[in-house]
Amino acid sequence: MALSARNRLTGEVTSIETSGPTAEVTVETEGGETAAAVITTDSVDRLGLSEGETVDAVIKATDVMVRNN
């Protein structure tokens, strides 16, 4: 599949925390950074996501949120 997004990070799914219809998926990138996304639980199922799986996180520059830990 071809994508126009340039911000793509490869990493490993380290956790999937579900809450009702949504899930927070956390990915540790090859560079050691952590990225998290909130997606629907239907998307988790459709994509067959599981902890330990290697994935590509695609980031749209207009949809980035920053939080202070």
DOVO-310171 format. One record per residue: x, y, z of N, C-alpha, C, O, CB in turn; residue number from 1. Coordinates in pm, whole numbers, always signed. Glycine has a CB too. Layout:
n.xx n.yy n.zz ca.xx ca.yy ca.zz c.xx c.yy c.zz o.xx o.yy o.zz cb.xx cb.yy cb.zz nr
X Y Z X Y Z X Y Z X Y Z X Y Z NUM
...
//
This chain:
n.xx n.yy n.zz ca.xx ca.yy ca.zz c.xx c.yy c.zz o.xx o.yy o.zz cb.xx cb.yy cb.zz nr
+84 -117 +0 +0 +0 +0 +89 +124 +0 +182 +134 +81 -96 +0 +121 1
+62 +216 -88 +138 +341 -95 +71 +446 -7 -52 +459 -6 +150 +391 -241 2
+153 +520 +67 +103 +627 +153 +174 +756 +120 +292 +756 +83 +122 +591 +303 3
+102 +867 +132 +166 +996 +109 +229 +1052 +236 +307 +1146 +230 +65 +1095 +54 4
+196 +994 +352 +251 +1042 +479 +400 +1019 +484 +448 +911 +449 +182 +973 +599 5
+474 +1119 +526 +620 +1108 +534 +667 +1074 +674 +781 +1030 +692 +684 +1238 +489 6
+582 +1093 +771 +620 +1068 +910 +578 +928 +950 +467 +905 +998 +555 +1173 +1005 7
+669 +832 +929 +640 +693 +955 +746 +639 +1051 +866 +649 +1024 +635 +610 +823 8
+702 +581 +1161 +792 +526 +1261 +767 +376 +1274 +654 +333 +1295 +774 +597 +1398 9
+873 +297 +1262 +861 +153 +1281 +892 +122 +1426 +987 +177 +1483 +955 +75 +1185 10
+814 +34 +1486 +838 -2 +1625 +758 -123 +1666 +693 -188 +1585 +805 +114 +1715 11
+765 -153 +1796 +698 -269 +1853 +584 -225 +1944 +601 -133 +2024 +798 -357 +1931 12
+469 -289 +1930 +356 -261 +2018 +393 -309 +2158 +419 -428 +2179 +225 -330 +1967 13
+395 -217 +2254 +432 -254 +2391 +311 -268 +2482 +317 -337 +2584 +526 -151 +2449 14
+199 -203 +2446 +77 -222 +2525 -45 -182 +2444 -39 -97 +2355 +84 -140 +2656 15
-155 -246 +2479 -286 -212 +2424 -382 -207 +2543 -414 -309 +2602 -334 -316 +2314 16
-427 -86 +2576 -517 -65 +2690 -655 -29 +2636 -673 +78 +2578 -464 +46 +2785 17
-752 -117 +2655 -887 -90 +2604 -975 -28 +2712 -962 -58 +2831 -950 -218 +2551 18
-1065 +58 +2666 -1163 +121 +2755 -1288 +148 +2673 -1295 +246 +2599 -1106 +253 +2820 19
-1386 +60 +2687 -1508 +75 +2608 -1478 +59 +2460 -1416 -40 +2419 -1573 +211 +2634 20
-1521 +156 +2378 -1503 +143 +2233 -1366 +186 +2182 -1339 +177 +2062 -1608 +223 +2164 21
-1278 +234 +2272 -1147 +281 +2227 -1034 +203 +2294 -1053 +136 +2395 -1131 +429 +2257 22
-916 +215 +2234 -796 +152 +2289 -678 +245 +2269 -667 +311 +2165 -770 +13 +2222 23
-590 +251 +2369 -466 +326 +2353 -357 +224 +2320 -329 +133 +2398 -430 +408 +2483 24
-297 +241 +2203 -192 +152 +2156 -59 +225 +2171 -42 +335 +2118 -216 +108 +2007 25
+34 +165 +2245 +165 +225 +2267 +269 +148 +2188 +273 +25 +2189 +201 +226 +2418 26
+355 +224 +2119 +458 +166 +2033 +593 +222 +2075 +608 +343 +2092 +431 +196 +1883 27
+692 +134 +2094 +829 +179 +2117 +901 +171 +1983 +909 +65 +1921 +903 +91 +2226 28
+952 +287 +1939 +1014 +294 +1807 +1153 +233 +1809 +1211 +207 +1914 +1021 +439 +1760 29
+1206 +210 +1689 +1341 +155 +1677 +1444 +246 +1742 +1549 +200 +1784 +1376 +134 +1530 30
+1414 +376 +1750 +1505 +472 +1812 +1488 +483 +1962 +1558 +563 +2026 +1484 +606 +1751 31
+1397 +404 +2020 +1378 +405 +2165 +1274 +504 +2215 +1252 +513 +2336 +1506 +433 +2230 32
+1211 +577 +2125 +1105 +671 +2164 +973 +595 +2178 +957 +486 +2124 +1091 +785 +2061 33
+879 +655 +2250 +748 +595 +2267 +643 +683 +2202 +642 +805 +2219 +716 +573 +2416 34
+553 +620 +2126 +440 +690 +2064 +313 +616 +2104 +312 +494 +2116 +455 +697 +1908 35
+206 +692 +2126 +78 +631 +2162 -31 +689 +2074 -27 +806 +2036 +46 +653 +2312 36
-129 +605 +2043 -243 +649 +1964 -370 +590 +2023 -370 +476 +2070 -227 +608 +1815 37
-476 +668 +2019 -607 +618 +2060 -684 +585 +1933 -708 +671 +1849 -684 +723 +2150 38
-723 +457 +1921 -799 +410 +1806 -917 +329 +1858 -925 +300 +1977 -709 +325 +1709 39
-1008 +292 +1770 -1122 +213 +1814 -1079 +69 +1839 -983 +20 +1780 -1236 +218 +1709 40
-1152 +1 +1927 -1123 -141 +1950 -1153 -221 +1823 -1090 -325 +1800 -1206 -195 +2069 41
-1248 -176 +1742 -1273 -241 +1614 -1149 -236 +1525 -1119 -333 +1456 -1393 -176 +1542 42
-1078 -123 +1526 -955 -111 +1447 -846 -203 +1500 -772 -262 +1421 -905 +34 +1448 43
-836 -216 +1632 -739 -310 +1690 -767 -451 +1639 -676 -523 +1599 -745 -306 +1846 44
-895 -489 +1641 -933 -623 +1594 -910 -638 +1445 -856 -739 +1400 -1079 -650 +1628 45
-952 -539 +1366 -940 -546 +1220 -794 -554 +1176 -761 -626 +1081 -1006 -425 +1156 46
-706 -481 +1246 -564 -483 +1213 -492 -602 +1275 -377 -630 +1241 -498 -354 +1260 47
-559 -672 +1366 -497 -787 +1431 -381 -748 +1520 -282 -821 +1529 -451 -887 +1328 48
-391 -631 +1586 -280 -582 +1668 -266 -663 +1796 -365 -703 +1857 -301 -435 +1702 49
-141 -687 +1834 -112 -755 +1961 +22 -707 +2012 +107 -661 +1935 -114 -910 +1945 50
+42 -718 +2143 +169 -677 +2203 +282 -761 +2145 +267 -881 +2122 +165 -690 +2357 51
+396 -695 +2121 +513 -762 +2065 +520 -759 +1914 +622 -797 +1856 +515 -903 +2110 52
+414 -714 +1850 +409 -709 +1704 +482 -586 +1652 +476 -479 +1713 +264 -710 +1655 53
+551 -601 +1539 +616 -488 +1474 +515 -418 +1383 +447 -482 +1303 +741 -534 +1392 54
+507 -286 +1398 +410 -207 +1322 +477 -79 +1270 +586 -42 +1315 +287 -172 +1408 55
+411 -14 +1177 +449 +120 +1134 +345 +216 +1189 +226 +200 +1165 +458 +130 +978 56
+391 +317 +1263 +303 +423 +1311 +313 +538 +1211 +421 +592 +1189 +342 +470 +1457 57
+202 +573 +1151 +198 +680 +1052 +137 +803 +1117 +27 +797 +1173 +118 +637 +924 58
+209 +914 +1110 +169 +1035 +1181 +141 +1146 +1080 +228 +1182 +1001 +278 +1079 +1281 59
+19 +1199 +1084 -15 +1315 +1003 +25 +1439 +1083 -16 +1454 +1198 -168 +1317 +965 60
+101 +1526 +1023 +151 +1644 +1093 +38 +1731 +1148 +58 +1801 +1248 +238 +1727 +1001 61
-78 +1728 +1087 -190 +1810 +1134 -265 +1745 +1250 -353 +1808 +1308 -286 +1836 +1021 62
-232 +1621 +1284 -303 +1548 +1389 -216 +1510 +1508 -248 +1414 +1578 -363 +1425 +1331 63
-110 +1582 +1533 -20 +1550 +1643 -66 +1621 +1769 -101 +1739 +1765 +126 +1590 +1609 64
-66 +1548 +1881 -94 +1607 +2012 +29 +1587 +2099 +99 +1487 +2085 -222 +1544 +2079 65
+55 +1682 +2187 +169 +1672 +2277 +117 +1674 +2419 +29 +1753 +2453 +271 +1788 +2253 66
+173 +1586 +2503 +136 +1589 +2644 +262 +1590 +2728 +363 +1530 +2690 +45 +1469 +2682 67
+256 +1657 +2840 +369 +1667 +2931 +354 +1558 +3036 +252 +1553 +3106 +378 +1808 +2997 68
+454 +1472 +3048 +447 +1363 +3147 +499 +1407 +3279 +501 +1329 +3374 +525 +1241 +3100 69
//
